[in-house]
């Protein structure tokens, strides 16, 4: 009687299929903290890291973003408004709004509502936009830490 | 209050804070973060010098 020959070619395919079937849970499950931390981090620079008990990193991020924002205001930088109309104004607004509560505070207090046409004011505008963009990166970092992708 | 920073000092302050954020967010361990932050700072400031010299040579 002939013995049944095992089909060795099918083995890896079956193993891969089995792995796909059993792997129902994602590697990094989305938790409440993974949603809350970036939102807090956006509102308060470094706040997401503080929430995740990364106090040193949170403090450095807070100092960096707030200092850049305040220096930008001190240099008579302009704060963009949402109804700019021009595409560059909209992009400027997207950058500025990254500063979260700082942006909201600046709008409430009417800070940065200047149209100064000098080099320092231009640098100030750049400082304000980059502060917001850096804060977006910091908020994304808080999200990755909360997911467990980063220690 | 108006802050009067020269072009160079504004660029160095910008480089400092941007490098801190890049270092913290783009690397995992503390040592790697410090190294990457210093690397970014050196590139920022080095870029300022290179751009300055390029502009000076163009102007001549």
N, CA and C atoms of all chains as a GROMACS GRO file, in nm:
protein
  633
    1UNK      N    1   0.084  -0.120   0.000
    1UNK     CA    2   0.000   0.000   0.000
    1UNK      C    3   0.087   0.125   0.000
    2UNK      N    4   0.055   0.213  -0.090
    2UNK     CA    5   0.137   0.335  -0.098
    2UNK      C    6   0.104   0.432   0.014
    3UNK      N    7   0.211   0.490   0.072
    3UNK     CA    8   0.192   0.588   0.180
    3UNK      C    9   0.153   0.723   0.119
    4UNK      N   10   0.064   0.796   0.184
    4UNK     CA   11   0.031   0.930   0.132
    4UNK      C   12   0.151   1.025   0.146
    5UNK      N   13   0.182   1.090   0.037
    5UNK     CA   14   0.296   1.182   0.039
    5UNK      C   15   0.250   1.320   0.087
    6UNK      N   16   0.320   1.369   0.185
    6UNK     CA   17   0.285   1.501   0.239
    6UNK      C   18   0.319   1.610   0.138
    7UNK      N   19   0.227   1.699   0.115
    7UNK     CA   20   0.250   1.809   0.022
    7UNK      C   21   0.327   1.922   0.094
    8UNK      N   22   0.458   1.921   0.072
    8UNK     CA   23   0.543   2.018   0.144
    8UNK      C   24   0.523   2.160   0.094
    9UNK      N   25   0.479   2.172  -0.033
    9UNK     CA   26   0.462   2.308  -0.090
    9UNK      C   27   0.345   2.381  -0.023
   10UNK      N   28   0.244   2.305   0.019
   10UNK     CA   29   0.126   2.366   0.079
   10UNK      C   30   0.148   2.410   0.224
   11UNK      N   31   0.250   2.352   0.287
   11UNK     CA   32   0.269   2.378   0.430
   11UNK      C   33   0.287   2.527   0.465
   12UNK      N   34   0.380   2.595   0.398
   12UNK     CA   35   0.397   2.736   0.434
   12UNK      C   36   0.272   2.819   0.406
   13UNK      N   37   0.203   2.783   0.294
   13UNK     CA   38   0.082   2.858   0.259
   13UNK      C   39  -0.023   2.840   0.370
   14UNK      N   40  -0.036   2.715   0.416
   14UNK     CA   41  -0.134   2.687   0.520
   14UNK      C   42  -0.097   2.757   0.651
   15UNK      N   43   0.032   2.758   0.682
   15UNK     CA   44   0.078   2.821   0.804
   15UNK      C   45   0.050   2.971   0.801
   16UNK      N   46   0.073   3.030   0.683
   16UNK     CA   47   0.049   3.174   0.668
   16UNK      C   48  -0.100   3.204   0.681
   17UNK      N   49  -0.180   3.117   0.621
   17UNK     CA   50  -0.326   3.136   0.629
   17UNK      C   51  -0.373   3.122   0.773
   18UNK      N   52  -0.317   3.022   0.844
   18UNK     CA   53  -0.355   3.003   0.983
   18UNK      C   54  -0.317   3.124   1.067
   19UNK      N   55  -0.200   3.178   1.039
   19UNK     CA   56  -0.153   3.296   1.113
   19UNK      C   57  -0.245   3.414   1.088
   20UNK      N   58  -0.292   3.426   0.963
   20UNK     CA   59  -0.382   3.537   0.928
   20UNK      C   60  -0.515   3.522   1.000
   21UNK      N   61  -0.561   3.397   1.008
   21UNK     CA   62  -0.691   3.374   1.072
   21UNK      C   63  -0.683   3.400   1.222
   22UNK      N   64  -0.574   3.349   1.286
   22UNK     CA   65  -0.564   3.365   1.431
   22UNK      C   66  -0.529   3.506   1.472
   23UNK      N   67  -0.466   3.583   1.380
   23UNK     CA   68  -0.423   3.720   1.414
   23UNK      C   69  -0.539   3.818   1.394
   24UNK      N   70  -0.630   3.819   1.489
   24UNK     CA   71  -0.746   3.906   1.478
   24UNK      C   72  -0.722   4.039   1.549
   25UNK      N   73  -0.635   4.039   1.652
   25UNK     CA   74  -0.611   4.161   1.728
   25UNK      C   75  -0.497   4.241   1.665
   26UNK      N   76  -0.509   4.373   1.655
   26UNK     CA   77  -0.398   4.452   1.600
   26UNK      C   78  -0.279   4.454   1.695
   27UNK      N   79  -0.161   4.482   1.637
   27UNK     CA   80  -0.040   4.486   1.718
   27UNK      C   81  -0.048   4.593   1.827
   28UNK      N   82  -0.101   4.707   1.790
   28UNK     CA   83  -0.110   4.818   1.884
   28UNK      C   84  -0.257   4.861   1.895
   29UNK      N   85  -0.331   4.801   1.989
   29UNK     CA   86  -0.474   4.833   1.998
   29UNK      C   87  -0.497   4.978   2.038
   30UNK      N   88  -0.600   5.036   1.979
   30UNK     CA   89  -0.634   5.176   2.006
   30UNK      C   90  -0.702   5.186   2.142
   31UNK      N   91  -0.638   5.253   2.234
   31UNK     CA   92  -0.693   5.268   2.369
   31UNK      C   93  -0.747   5.410   2.387
   32UNK      N   94  -0.817   5.431   2.496
   32UNK     CA   95  -0.871   5.565   2.526
   32UNK      C   96  -0.756   5.665   2.541
   33UNK      N   97  -0.649   5.618   2.607
   33UNK     CA   98  -0.534   5.707   2.629
   33UNK      C   99  -0.469   5.748   2.497
   34UNK      N  100  -0.472   5.656   2.399
   34UNK     CA  101  -0.412   5.688   2.269
   34UNK      C  102  -0.491   5.796   2.195
   35UNK      N  103  -0.616   5.818   2.236
   35UNK     CA  104  -0.697   5.926   2.176
   35UNK      C  105  -0.686   6.053   2.261
   36UNK      N  106  -0.690   6.035   2.394
   36UNK     CA  107  -0.690   6.151   2.484
   36UNK      C  108  -0.552   6.221   2.485
   37UNK      N  109  -0.444   6.141   2.490
   37UNK     CA  110  -0.309   6.199   2.503
   37UNK      C  111  -0.275   6.298   2.391
   38UNK      N  112  -0.297   6.264   2.262
   38UNK     CA  113  -0.265   6.364   2.159
   38UNK      C  114  -0.353   6.488   2.164
   39UNK      N  115  -0.480   6.472   2.206
   39UNK     CA  116  -0.568   6.589   2.216
   39UNK      C  117  -0.519   6.683   2.326
   40UNK      N  118  -0.484   6.623   2.442
   40UNK     CA  119  -0.430   6.705   2.552
   40UNK      C  120  -0.297   6.766   2.510
   41UNK      N  121  -0.216   6.686   2.439
   41UNK     CA  122  -0.086   6.734   2.390
   41UNK      C  123  -0.100   6.848   2.292
   42UNK      N  124  -0.206   6.846   2.212
   42UNK     CA  125  -0.229   6.956   2.118
   42UNK      C  126  -0.272   7.082   2.194
   43UNK      N  127  -0.365   7.064   2.290
   43UNK     CA  128  -0.415   7.180   2.365
   43UNK      C  129  -0.305   7.243   2.450
   44UNK      N  130  -0.233   7.157   2.526
   44UNK     CA  131  -0.124   7.205   2.612
   44UNK      C  132   0.004   7.139   2.563
   45UNK      N  133   0.096   7.216   2.506
   45UNK     CA  134   0.220   7.154   2.456
   45UNK      C  135   0.289   7.069   2.563
   46UNK      N  136   0.317   6.945   2.529
   46UNK     CA  137   0.381   6.853   2.624
   46UNK      C  138   0.283   6.788   2.720
   47UNK      N  139   0.156   6.829   2.716
   47UNK     CA  140   0.056   6.777   2.808
   47UNK      C  141   0.031   6.628   2.791
   48UNK      N  142   0.037   6.582   2.667
   48UNK     CA  143   0.017   6.439   2.640
   48UNK      C  144   0.126   6.356   2.704
   49UNK      N  145   0.249   6.406   2.700
   49UNK     CA  146   0.362   6.336   2.761
   49UNK      C  147   0.348   6.336   2.913
   50UNK      N  148   0.301   6.447   2.969
   50UNK     CA  149   0.278   6.453   3.114
   50UNK      C  150   0.174   6.349   3.154
   51UNK      N  151   0.069   6.338   3.073
   51UNK     CA  152  -0.038   6.243   3.100
   51UNK      C  153   0.016   6.099   3.100
   52UNK      N  154   0.116   6.075   3.016
   52UNK     CA  155   0.175   5.942   3.004
   52UNK      C  156   0.296   5.925   3.096
   53UNK      N  157   0.311   6.019   3.189
   53UNK     CA  158   0.418   6.015   3.290
   53UNK      C  159   0.559   6.029   3.233
   54UNK      N  160   0.570   6.094   3.116
   54UNK     CA  161   0.702   6.127   3.060
   54UNK      C  162   0.726   6.275   3.093
   55UNK      N  163   0.756   6.299   3.222
   55UNK     CA  164   0.759   6.438   3.270
   55UNK      C  165   0.874   6.519   3.208
   56UNK      N  166   0.990   6.457   3.198
   56UNK     CA  167   1.107   6.528   3.142
   56UNK      C  168   1.083   6.571   2.998
   57UNK      N  169   1.038   6.477   2.917
   57UNK     CA  170   1.010   6.506   2.776
   57UNK      C  171   0.898   6.610   2.764
   58UNK      N  172   0.795   6.593   2.848
   58UNK     CA  173   0.682   6.687   2.846
   58UNK      C  174   0.727   6.829   2.879
   59UNK      N  175   0.813   6.842   2.980
   59UNK     CA  176   0.861   6.975   3.020
   59UNK      C  177   0.943   7.038   2.908
   60UNK      N  178   1.029   6.959   2.845
   60UNK     CA  179   1.112   7.014   2.736
   60UNK      C  180   1.026   7.056   2.616
   61UNK      N  181   0.926   6.974   2.585
   61UNK     CA  182   0.836   7.009   2.474
   61UNK      C  183   0.757   7.135   2.506
   62UNK      N  184   0.710   7.144   2.630
   62UNK     CA  185   0.633   7.262   2.673
   62UNK      C  186   0.719   7.388   2.660
   63UNK      N  187   0.841   7.380   2.714
   63UNK     CA  188   0.931   7.496   2.710
   63UNK      C  189   0.960   7.536   2.564
   64UNK      N  190   0.989   7.436   2.480
   64UNK     CA  191   1.027   7.465   2.341
   64UNK      C  192   0.913   7.531   2.264
   65UNK      N  193   0.795   7.470   2.270
   65UNK     CA  194   0.681   7.522   2.191
   65UNK      C  195   0.635   7.657   2.245
   66UNK      N  196   0.621   7.668   2.378
   66UNK     CA  197   0.574   7.796   2.435
   66UNK      C  198   0.676   7.906   2.410
   67UNK      N  199   0.804   7.875   2.425
   67UNK     CA  200   0.908   7.977   2.401
   67UNK      C  201   0.904   8.023   2.255
   68UNK      N  202   0.892   7.930   2.161
   68UNK     CA  203   0.887   7.968   2.020
   68UNK      C  204   0.764   8.055   1.992
   69UNK      N  205   0.653   8.019   2.053
   69UNK     CA  206   0.529   8.095   2.032
   69UNK      C  207   0.545   8.238   2.087
   70UNK      N  208   0.598   8.249   2.211
   70UNK     CA  209   0.613   8.380   2.274
   70UNK      C  210   0.716   8.466   2.201
   71UNK      N  211   0.825   8.403   2.156
   71UNK     CA  212   0.925   8.479   2.079
   71UNK      C  213   0.862   8.529   1.948
   72UNK      N  214   0.782   8.444   1.886
   72UNK     CA  215   0.713   8.485   1.763
   72UNK      C  216   0.622   8.604   1.786
   73UNK      N  217   0.548   8.602   1.898
   73UNK     CA  218   0.462   8.716   1.931
   73UNK      C  219   0.546   8.840   1.962
   74UNK      N  220   0.657   8.818   2.035
   74UNK     CA  221   0.746   8.929   2.071
   74UNK      C  222   0.808   8.996   1.949
   75UNK      N  223   0.826   8.918   1.844
   75UNK     CA  224   0.884   8.974   1.720
   75UNK      C  225   0.777   9.032   1.628
   76UNK      N  226   0.659   9.055   1.684
   76UNK     CA  227   0.546   9.115   1.609
   76UNK      C  228   0.497   9.023   1.497
   77UNK      N  229   0.508   8.892   1.522
   77UNK     CA  230   0.458   8.796   1.422
   77UNK      C  231   0.307   8.801   1.412
   78UNK      N  232   0.259   8.766   1.294
   78UNK     CA  233   0.116   8.772   1.269
   78UNK      C  234   0.051   8.638   1.302
   79UNK      N  235  -0.066   8.643   1.364
   79UNK     CA  236  -0.146   8.522   1.389
   79UNK      C  237  -0.250   8.511   1.277
   80UNK      N  238  -0.249   8.400   1.206
   80UNK     CA  239  -0.344   8.382   1.095
   80UNK      C  240  -0.484   8.350   1.147
   81UNK      N  241  -0.582   8.391   1.071
   81UNK     CA  242  -0.721   8.363   1.106
   81UNK      C  243  -0.779   8.262   1.009
   82UNK      N  244  -0.883   8.188   1.052
   82UNK     CA  245  -0.934   8.079   0.966
   82UNK      C  246  -0.990   8.125   0.832
   83UNK      N  247  -1.041   8.247   0.826
   83UNK     CA  248  -1.105   8.293   0.701
   83UNK      C  249  -1.009   8.378   0.618
   84UNK      N  250  -0.890   8.327   0.599
   84UNK     CA  251  -0.789   8.404   0.527
   84UNK      C  252  -0.820   8.422   0.379
   85UNK      N  253  -0.881   8.321   0.317
   85UNK     CA  254  -0.913   8.330   0.175
   85UNK      C  255  -0.800   8.277   0.089
   86UNK      N  256  -0.684   8.335   0.101
   86UNK     CA  257  -0.567   8.294   0.023
   86UNK      C  258  -0.518   8.158   0.073
   87UNK      N  259  -0.468   8.074  -0.019
   87UNK     CA  260  -0.424   7.939   0.018
   87UNK      C  261  -0.307   7.944   0.117
   88UNK      N  262  -0.217   8.041   0.099
   88UNK     CA  263  -0.103   8.054   0.191
   88UNK      C  264  -0.151   8.095   0.331
   89UNK      N  265  -0.256   8.178   0.335
   89UNK     CA  266  -0.313   8.216   0.464
   89UNK      C  267  -0.375   8.095   0.534
   90UNK      N  268  -0.438   8.008   0.454
   90UNK     CA  269  -0.500   7.887   0.512
   90UNK      C  270  -0.390   7.797   0.568
   91UNK      N  271  -0.281   7.782   0.493
   91UNK     CA  272  -0.170   7.700   0.542
   91UNK      C  273  -0.108   7.761   0.668
   92UNK      N  274  -0.098   7.892   0.670
   92UNK     CA  275  -0.049   7.962   0.789
   92UNK      C  276  -0.140   7.937   0.908
   93UNK      N  277  -0.270   7.938   0.883
   93UNK     CA  278  -0.367   7.911   0.990
   93UNK      C  279  -0.350   7.769   1.044
   94UNK      N  280  -0.331   7.673   0.952
   94UNK     CA  281  -0.312   7.532   0.994
   94UNK      C  282  -0.189   7.520   1.085
   95UNK      N  283  -0.082   7.590   1.048
   95UNK     CA  284   0.037   7.589   1.132
   95UNK      C  285   0.012   7.654   1.267
   96UNK      N  286  -0.051   7.770   1.265
   96UNK     CA  287  -0.076   7.843   1.390
   96UNK      C  288  -0.165   7.767   1.486
   97UNK      N  289  -0.267   7.702   1.431
   97UNK     CA  290  -0.366   7.635   1.516
   97UNK      C  291  -0.306   7.513   1.587
   98UNK      N  292  -0.190   7.468   1.541
   98UNK     CA  293  -0.121   7.358   1.607
   98UNK      C  294  -0.079   7.390   1.748
   99UNK      N  295  -0.070   7.518   1.780
   99UNK     CA  296  -0.030   7.556   1.916
   99UNK      C  297  -0.141   7.538   2.018
  100UNK      N  298  -0.259   7.500   1.973
  100UNK     CA  299  -0.369   7.465   2.064
  100UNK      C  300  -0.418   7.582   2.147
  101UNK      N  301  -0.408   7.567   2.279
  101UNK     CA  302  -0.462   7.669   2.370
  101UNK      C  303  -0.390   7.803   2.353
  102UNK      N  304  -0.264   7.798   2.315
  102UNK     CA  305  -0.190   7.924   2.294
  102UNK      C  306  -0.252   8.004   2.180
  103UNK      N  307  -0.292   7.934   2.074
  103UNK     CA  308  -0.356   8.000   1.960
  103UNK      C  309  -0.490   8.060   2.002
  104UNK      N  310  -0.568   7.980   2.076
  104UNK     CA  311  -0.700   8.026   2.121
  104UNK      C  312  -0.684   8.150   2.210
  105UNK      N  313  -0.586   8.143   2.302
  105UNK     CA  314  -0.559   8.256   2.391
  105UNK      C  315  -0.518   8.381   2.312
  106UNK      N  316  -0.432   8.359   2.212
  106UNK     CA  317  -0.385   8.472   2.131
  106UNK      C  318  -0.501   8.536   2.054
  107UNK      N  319  -0.592   8.454   2.006
  107UNK     CA  320  -0.708   8.508   1.934
  107UNK      C  321  -0.800   8.584   2.028
  108UNK      N  322  -0.819   8.528   2.151
  108UNK     CA  323  -0.906   8.596   2.248
  108UNK      C  324  -0.846   8.731   2.289
  109UNK      N  325  -0.714   8.731   2.310
  109UNK     CA  326  -0.648   8.853   2.358
  109UNK      C  327  -0.610   8.948   2.243
  110UNK      N  328  -0.641   8.908   2.122
  110UNK     CA  329  -0.606   8.990   2.004
  110UNK      C  330  -0.456   9.010   1.987
  111UNK      N  331  -0.379   8.910   2.028
  111UNK     CA  332  -0.234   8.917   2.008
  111UNK      C  333  -0.205   8.878   1.862
  112UNK      N  334  -0.099   8.932   1.811
  112UNK     CA  335  -0.056   8.895   1.676
  112UNK      C  336  -0.146   8.949   1.567
  113UNK      N  337  -0.227   9.049   1.601
  113UNK     CA  338  -0.316   9.109   1.501
  113UNK      C  339  -0.248   9.232   1.441
  114UNK      N  340  -0.129   9.209   1.388
  114UNK     CA  341  -0.050   9.321   1.334
  114UNK      C  342  -0.015   9.292   1.188
  115UNK      N  343   0.009   9.398   1.116
  115UNK     CA  344   0.050   9.383   0.975
  115UNK      C  345   0.185   9.453   0.956
  116UNK      N  346   0.278   9.424   1.046
  116UNK     CA  347   0.410   9.487   1.038
  116UNK      C  348   0.486   9.431   0.917
  117UNK      N  349   0.543   9.520   0.840
  117UNK     CA  350   0.616   9.476   0.719
  117UNK      C  351   0.766   9.497   0.739
  118UNK      N  352   0.824   9.416   0.827
  118UNK     CA  353   0.970   9.419   0.842
  118UNK      C  354   1.021   9.276   0.858
  119UNK      N  355   1.153   9.261   0.852
  119UNK     CA  356   1.211   9.126   0.854
  119UNK      C  357   1.180   9.055   0.985
  120UNK      N  358   1.190   9.127   1.098
  120UNK     CA  359   1.167   9.065   1.230
  120UNK      C  360   1.025   9.009   1.239
  121UNK      N  361   0.928   9.083   1.188
  121UNK     CA  362   0.789   9.037   1.192
  121UNK      C  363   0.772   8.912   1.106
  122UNK      N  364   0.846   8.906   0.997
  122UNK     CA  365   0.840   8.788   0.910
  122UNK      C  366   0.898   8.665   0.983
  123UNK      N  367   1.009   8.687   1.054
  123UNK     CA  368   1.065   8.577   1.134
  123UNK      C  369   0.966   8.536   1.244
  124UNK      N  370   0.903   8.637   1.304
  124UNK     CA  371   0.807   8.610   1.411
  124UNK      C  372   0.692   8.524   1.362
  125UNK      N  373   0.644   8.554   1.243
  125UNK     CA  374   0.535   8.476   1.182
  125UNK      C  375   0.581   8.330   1.164
  126UNK      N  376   0.705   8.314   1.120
  126UNK     CA  377   0.760   8.179   1.100
  126UNK      C  378   0.772   8.105   1.234
  127UNK      N  379   0.816   8.176   1.337
  127UNK     CA  380   0.826   8.115   1.470
  127UNK      C  381   0.689   8.064   1.516
  128UNK      N  382   0.586   8.146   1.494
  128UNK     CA  383   0.450   8.108   1.537
  128UNK      C  384   0.402   7.984   1.463
  129UNK      N  385   0.424   7.981   1.333
  129UNK     CA  386   0.378   7.866   1.253
  129UNK      C  387   0.455   7.740   1.292
  130UNK      N  388   0.587   7.752   1.307
  130UNK     CA  389   0.668   7.634   1.337
  130UNK      C  390   0.638   7.583   1.478
  131UNK      N  391   0.608   7.674   1.572
  131UNK     CA  392   0.570   7.630   1.707
  131UNK      C  393   0.449   7.538   1.698
  132UNK      N  394   0.352   7.576   1.617
  132UNK     CA  395   0.232   7.493   1.599
  132UNK      C  396   0.264   7.360   1.533
  133UNK      N  397   0.348   7.363   1.430
  133UNK     CA  398   0.381   7.239   1.359
  133UNK      C  399   0.461   7.143   1.450
  134UNK      N  400   0.551   7.198   1.530
  134UNK     CA  401   0.627   7.114   1.623
  134UNK      C  402   0.533   7.053   1.727
  135UNK      N  403   0.431   7.132   1.766
  135UNK     CA  404   0.336   7.078   1.863
  135UNK      C  405   0.253   6.964   1.803
  136UNK      N  406   0.226   6.970   1.674
  136UNK     CA  407   0.157   6.858   1.607
  136UNK      C  408   0.244   6.733   1.615
  137UNK      N  409   0.375   6.749   1.592
  137UNK     CA  410   0.466   6.634   1.598
  137UNK      C  411   0.469   6.578   1.741
  138UNK      N  412   0.471   6.669   1.838
  138UNK     CA  413   0.474   6.625   1.979
  138UNK      C  414   0.346   6.549   2.014
  139UNK      N  415   0.232   6.596   1.963
  139UNK     CA  416   0.104   6.528   1.990
  139UNK      C  417   0.104   6.389   1.925
  140UNK      N  418   0.158   6.379   1.804
  140UNK     CA  419   0.167   6.248   1.737
  140UNK      C  420   0.260   6.154   1.815
  141UNK      N  421   0.365   6.210   1.873
  141UNK     CA  422   0.457   6.130   1.955
  141UNK      C  423   0.385   6.076   2.079
  142UNK      N  424   0.302   6.160   2.141
  142UNK     CA  425   0.225   6.116   2.257
  142UNK      C  426   0.132   6.002   2.218
  143UNK      N  427   0.075   6.010   2.098
  143UNK     CA  428  -0.014   5.904   2.047
  143UNK      C  429   0.064   5.773   2.034
  144UNK      N  430   0.185   5.780   1.979
  144UNK     CA  431   0.267   5.660   1.961
  144UNK      C  432   0.309   5.600   2.094
  145UNK      N  433   0.339   5.685   2.191
  145UNK     CA  434   0.376   5.634   2.324
  145UNK      C  435   0.256   5.564   2.388
  146UNK      N  436   0.138   5.627   2.376
  146UNK     CA  437   0.017   5.567   2.435
  146UNK      C  438  -0.017   5.435   2.369
  147UNK      N  439   0.011   5.422   2.239
  147UNK     CA  440  -0.016   5.295   2.168
  147UNK      C  441   0.083   5.185   2.209
  148UNK      N  442   0.200   5.227   2.255
  148UNK     CA  443   0.304   5.131   2.290
  148UNK      C  444   0.406   5.112   2.180
  149UNK      N  445   0.398   5.194   2.075
  149UNK     CA  446   0.494   5.184   1.965
  149UNK      C  447   0.629   5.239   2.006
  150UNK      N  448   0.629   5.327   2.106
  150UNK     CA  449   0.751   5.396   2.148
  150UNK      C  450   0.761   5.390   2.300
  151UNK      N  451   0.881   5.367   2.354
  151UNK     CA  452   0.893   5.361   2.502
  151UNK      C  453   0.877   5.498   2.567
  152UNK      N  454   0.537   9.456   2.416
  152UNK     CA  455   0.682   9.430   2.421
  152UNK      C  456   0.731   9.383   2.283
  153UNK      N  457   0.835   9.446   2.237
  153UNK     CA  458   0.891   9.405   2.108
  153UNK      C  459   1.028   9.342   2.129
  154UNK      N  460   1.045   9.228   2.069
  154UNK     CA  461   1.171   9.154   2.082
  154UNK      C  462   1.255   9.180   1.957
  155UNK      N  463   1.376   9.228   1.977
  155UNK     CA  464   1.463   9.257   1.862
  155UNK      C  465   1.576   9.154   1.856
  156UNK      N  466   1.560   9.056   1.771
  156UNK     CA  467   1.663   8.954   1.753
  156UNK      C  468   1.727   8.973   1.616
  157UNK      N  469   1.857   8.954   1.611
  157UNK     CA  470   1.923   8.962   1.480
  157UNK      C  471   1.888   8.836   1.400
  158UNK      N  472   1.919   8.838   1.273
  158UNK     CA  473   1.890   8.722   1.188
  158UNK      C  474   1.958   8.597   1.242
  159UNK      N  475   2.086   8.612   1.281
  159UNK     CA  476   2.162   8.497   1.328
  159UNK      C  477   2.108   8.445   1.462
  160UNK      N  478   2.083   8.536   1.556
  160UNK     CA  479   2.034   8.490   1.687
  160UNK      C  480   1.896   8.427   1.674
  161UNK      N  481   1.812   8.481   1.586
  161UNK     CA  482   1.680   8.420   1.563
  161UNK      C  483   1.697   8.279   1.506
  162UNK      N  484   1.792   8.262   1.414
  162UNK     CA  485   1.815   8.130   1.354
  162UNK      C  486   1.866   8.030   1.457
  163UNK      N  487   1.954   8.077   1.548
  163UNK     CA  488   2.008   7.986   1.651
  163UNK      C  489   1.899   7.946   1.751
  164UNK      N  490   1.817   8.042   1.792
  164UNK     CA  491   1.706   8.012   1.885
  164UNK      C  492   1.609   7.914   1.819
  165UNK      N  493   1.579   7.939   1.693
  165UNK     CA  494   1.491   7.851   1.616
  165UNK      C  495   1.550   7.710   1.611
  166UNK      N  496   1.680   7.702   1.580
  166UNK     CA  497   1.749   7.572   1.570
  166UNK      C  498   1.745   7.498   1.704
  167UNK      N  499   1.765   7.573   1.812
  167UNK     CA  500   1.768   7.511   1.945
  167UNK      C  501   1.635   7.443   1.978
  168UNK      N  502   1.527   7.518   1.966
  168UNK     CA  503   1.396   7.463   2.005
  168UNK      C  504   1.348   7.355   1.908
  169UNK      N  505   1.372   7.376   1.780
  169UNK     CA  506   1.330   7.274   1.683
  169UNK      C  507   1.409   7.145   1.704
  170UNK      N  508   1.538   7.157   1.737
  170UNK     CA  509   1.621   7.038   1.759
  170UNK      C  510   1.575   6.962   1.883
  171UNK      N  511   1.536   7.034   1.987
  171UNK     CA  512   1.487   6.968   2.110
  171UNK      C  513   1.364   6.882   2.077
  172UNK      N  514   1.270   6.942   2.002
  172UNK     CA  515   1.147   6.868   1.968
  172UNK      C  516   1.180   6.751   1.875
  173UNK      N  517   1.264   6.774   1.775
  173UNK     CA  518   1.301   6.664   1.683
  173UNK      C  519   1.367   6.550   1.759
  174UNK      N  520   1.459   6.585   1.848
  174UNK     CA  521   1.531   6.482   1.925
  174UNK      C  522   1.436   6.397   2.007
  175UNK      N  523   1.345   6.463   2.078
  175UNK     CA  524   1.252   6.390   2.166
  175UNK      C  525   1.157   6.303   2.085
  176UNK      N  526   1.108   6.356   1.974
  176UNK     CA  527   1.002   6.285   1.902
  176UNK      C  528   1.051   6.181   1.802
  177UNK      N  529   1.174   6.195   1.754
  177UNK     CA  530   1.218   6.107   1.644
  177UNK      C  531   1.305   5.990   1.689
  178UNK      N  532   1.344   5.987   1.816
  178UNK     CA  533   1.426   5.877   1.866
  178UNK      C  534   1.368   5.820   1.995
  179UNK      N  535   1.410   5.698   2.030
  179UNK     CA  536   1.349   5.629   2.143
  179UNK      C  537   1.423   5.647   2.276
  180UNK      N  538   1.551   5.610   2.280
  180UNK     CA  539   1.622   5.617   2.408
  180UNK      C  540   1.676   5.759   2.432
  181UNK      N  541   1.705   5.787   2.559
  181UNK     CA  542   1.750   5.922   2.597
  181UNK      C  543   1.880   5.959   2.525
  182UNK      N  544   1.974   5.865   2.521
  182UNK     CA  545   2.102   5.893   2.457
  182UNK      C  546   2.084   5.922   2.308
  183UNK      N  547   2.001   5.841   2.242
  183UNK     CA  548   1.974   5.864   2.099
  183UNK      C  549   1.906   6.000   2.077
  184UNK      N  550   1.819   6.035   2.170
  184UNK     CA  551   1.749   6.164   2.158
  184UNK      C  552   1.846   6.280   2.168
  185UNK      N  553   1.940   6.270   2.263
  185UNK     CA  554   2.039   6.377   2.279
  185UNK      C  555   2.127   6.386   2.155
  186UNK      N  556   2.172   6.270   2.107
  186UNK     CA  557   2.259   6.267   1.988
  186UNK      C  558   2.188   6.325   1.867
  187UNK      N  559   2.063   6.284   1.846
  187UNK     CA  560   1.988   6.332   1.730
  187UNK      C  561   1.957   6.482   1.741
  188UNK      N  562   1.928   6.526   1.864
  188UNK     CA  563   1.903   6.669   1.886
  188UNK      C  564   2.026   6.752   1.852
  189UNK      N  565   2.143   6.705   1.897
  189UNK     CA  566   2.268   6.776   1.868
  189UNK      C  567   2.297   6.774   1.717
  190UNK      N  568   2.270   6.660   1.654
  190UNK     CA  569   2.290   6.646   1.510
  190UNK      C  570   2.202   6.746   1.433
  191UNK      N  571   2.075   6.754   1.473
  191UNK     CA  572   1.983   6.848   1.406
  191UNK      C  573   2.029   6.992   1.428
  192UNK      N  574   2.072   7.022   1.552
  192UNK     CA  575   2.117   7.159   1.583
  192UNK      C  576   2.238   7.194   1.496
  193UNK      N  577   2.331   7.100   1.486
  193UNK     CA  578   2.452   7.125   1.404
  193UNK      C  579   2.413   7.147   1.258
  194UNK      N  580   2.319   7.068   1.208
  194UNK     CA  581   2.276   7.085   1.068
  194UNK      C  582   2.207   7.220   1.046
  195UNK      N  583   2.121   7.257   1.142
  195UNK     CA  584   2.052   7.387   1.131
  195UNK      C  585   2.153   7.501   1.126
  196UNK      N  586   2.242   7.503   1.227
  196UNK     CA  587   2.338   7.614   1.236
  196UNK      C  588   2.438   7.608   1.119
  197UNK      N  589   2.480   7.488   1.086
  197UNK     CA  590   2.570   7.472   0.970
  197UNK      C  591   2.503   7.522   0.843
  198UNK      N  592   2.375   7.492   0.829
  198UNK     CA  593   2.299   7.538   0.713
  198UNK      C  594   2.293   7.690   0.706
  199UNK      N  595   2.283   7.753   0.823
  199UNK     CA  596   2.281   7.900   0.828
  199UNK      C  597   2.413   7.956   0.774
  200UNK      N  598   2.526   7.896   0.818
  200UNK     CA  599   2.657   7.943   0.773
  200UNK      C  600   2.674   7.920   0.623
  201UNK      N  601   2.635   7.801   0.577
  201UNK     CA  602   2.648   7.770   0.433
  201UNK      C  603   2.564   7.867   0.351
  202UNK      N  604   2.438   7.886   0.392
  202UNK     CA  605   2.350   7.976   0.318
  202UNK      C  606   2.405   8.119   0.321
  203UNK      N  607   2.459   8.159   0.437
  203UNK     CA  608   2.517   8.292   0.450
  203UNK      C  609   2.634   8.313   0.354
  204UNK      N  610   2.722   8.212   0.348
  204UNK     CA  611   2.836   8.223   0.258
  204UNK      C  612   2.794   8.222   0.110
  205UNK      N  613   2.694   8.139   0.078
  205UNK     CA  614   2.644   8.134  -0.060
  205UNK      C  615   2.588   8.271  -0.101
  206UNK      N  616   2.510   8.331  -0.009
  206UNK     CA  617   2.452   8.463  -0.040
  206UNK      C  618   2.560   8.570  -0.053
  207UNK      N  619   2.663   8.559   0.036
  207UNK     CA  620   2.772   8.657   0.031
  207UNK      C  621   2.849   8.645  -0.101
  208UNK      N  622   2.870   8.521  -0.147
  208UNK     CA  623   2.944   8.501  -0.273
  208UNK      C  624   2.861   8.546  -0.393
  209UNK      N  625   2.730   8.523  -0.388
  209UNK     CA  626   2.643   8.568  -0.497
  209UNK      C  627   2.644   8.720  -0.507
  210UNK      N  628   2.649   8.784  -0.389
  210UNK     CA  629   2.639   8.931  -0.385
  210UNK      C  630   2.763   8.997  -0.446
  211UNK      N  631   2.878   8.925  -0.440
  211UNK     CA  632   3.003   8.984  -0.491
  211UNK      C  633   3.002   8.998  -0.643
   0.00000   0.00000   0.00000
